[in-house]
């Protein structure tokens, strides 16, 4: 397989250099997966705009989707990054493992989101009516449903980018799912 390098700031266009500078200022680093998007003149800016667009799925809810989809897609990079971010938004290590399996038994509303996100990701968008009904019955809205699907799309982009490029993971590795969760995943 062809090795895809992680470009440095000096190897990307001036507009992408400006985005590298902004990312370094905001995050203290330019994550390798974001840098890889800069091989394209437009992809990094388009992706950041997509990722940072207004949404009704934010904070913990967004991390639920990110973790579930990354687990379904077996993305070591995004699992590592979102395990860190999941901890930053207040999930415990055990909660993150359960979320990755497609469950959040500690919160009924978040559980409905996790099970729906897993179903959508596993079935490539063909959600079962029962999971959609459960999601809406848990207090989520049709707006939340649409926004959750957009977040699934956002995460799928980076999952696929890493699967194809295999750029080095620059976050601490996510732990393997213990057997008690692996059967649910």
N, C-alpha and C positions, 0 to 999 in steps of 0.2 A: 504494500500500500504506500502511496505517496505520502511523505511527511508534510504536514501543513504546519508551517511555523507560526509562532505568535509574533506579530509584527511589533517593533518598537515604535516609539513616537516618531523617530526620525525616518521611519520607513513608510509612513502613511501621509496622506494628503493634508494640506493646511487646514481644511475644515475638520478633518478627523483629529488632527493634532489639538485643535481647540477643544474638541470633546474629550480627548485624553486628559487635557489639563483640568477640565471641569470635573471629570470623574475622579482624578487624583485628589483634587481639592475636597470633594464630597466624601469619598470613600477611603482616602489615604492610599489608594492604589488604583491601577486599571486592571480589573480582573481579566485573566487570559481569554475568557470567552467573549467579553466585550471587545478586547483588542482584536480578536480573530475576525469579528464583524467588520473591522476597518480594512480588511483586504478589499472590500467593496467601497466605492466612493460614497454610496448612499445607505448601505445597510445599517451601519451603526446609528446614524441619526434617525433613520426610519424606525429602527427597533426601540431606541430610547424614547422616541415620541409615543410609540405604541404602548410601551411598558409604563410610561409615566402619565398616560391619558387619565382623565377623570373616570372613576368607576365607583359603583356602589359596593364592590367587593374589595375591601381594603384591610390593612392590618392583619389580625389573626386569620380572618377568613381568606385573605389572599394567600397567606402562607399555607393554609390547609390545602388549597388547590395546587400550589407550587410543589408541595411535598408529595401529595398523592400522585400527580401526573408524572413527576420525576421518577417516582418508584415504579409506576406502570411502565414507563419508557426505559427503565433501568439506566438512568443517566447519573453516573458517578459524580460528574461535575456539579450538576444542579442539586443533587442530594446533599453534597458537601456544603455548598453555598447556603442552601435553604435550611439545613440543620443549624447552621450558625445563626441565620436570620430568625428562624423559629424560636431559638433561645432568646434572642434579643427582643422579640415581641411578647415573651412571657410564657412560652410553653416549656414544660419540663422535658428532660431527656426521654422519660418513659412516654409522655404524651406524644412527642415527635415520632417515636417508633410506632405507636398505635396509629397515628395519623397516616404515616407512610403505608400502613396496611389497608387504608381506606376506611378507617373508623375513628371516631372521637367520642367514645362512650361517656366521657366526663362532661359533655355538653350536648344536649339533644339537638339543638339547632345546628351546631357545627358538625355533628355526626351526620345529619341529613345532607349537608354540603359535601362532606368527605365521601359518603357512599355514592352520591350522584356524580361527583367529579371522577371517581374511580370507574363507575359504570360508563360514563361518556368516553373516557380515555381508553378503556379496554375495548369498547365497541365502536371506536372511531367515529364518534358523534351520534351513534344510534342508541340514544338513551332509552331505557325501559320506562314505560309509563308509570310503573309503580314507584320508581325512584324519583321521578319528576313530581308525582303527586305527594310523596312523603316530604320532599323538599319544600313544596308550597305549603303543605299542612304544618310544617315546623315554623312558619312565620316568614319565610323568604317570599319575595315578590317576583313577578314576571321580569321586572327590571333586573333583579338580582340574578335570575336565571340567564338572561342574555349576557350580563356582565361576567358571570362565572364562565360561560362558554368562551368569551373573549380572553379571559385569563388562562383558560386551558390552551387556547391557541397560542398565546404569548409564550407559555412555558414549553409547549411542543416545539416551537421554533428553536429555542436554545437547546432543548434535549436533542433534537435532530442535528443541530450544528455540532454539538459535542460528539454525538455518535459517529458522525461522518469524519470529523477532523481529528478526534482523539487528542486535542491539545491538553497539555498538562493541567491537572487540577491544582489550583493555588489556594485552596482552603483545606482545613483539616478533614480527612476522610470521614464520611458518615459511617457510623457503625453498621455492621450487617444486621438484618432483622433477625431477632431471636425466633426460634421455632414456633413459639406461641403466637407470633404475628405472621410468620411466613405462610401459614396455611390460609390466612384470610386474604393475603395479598395476591 
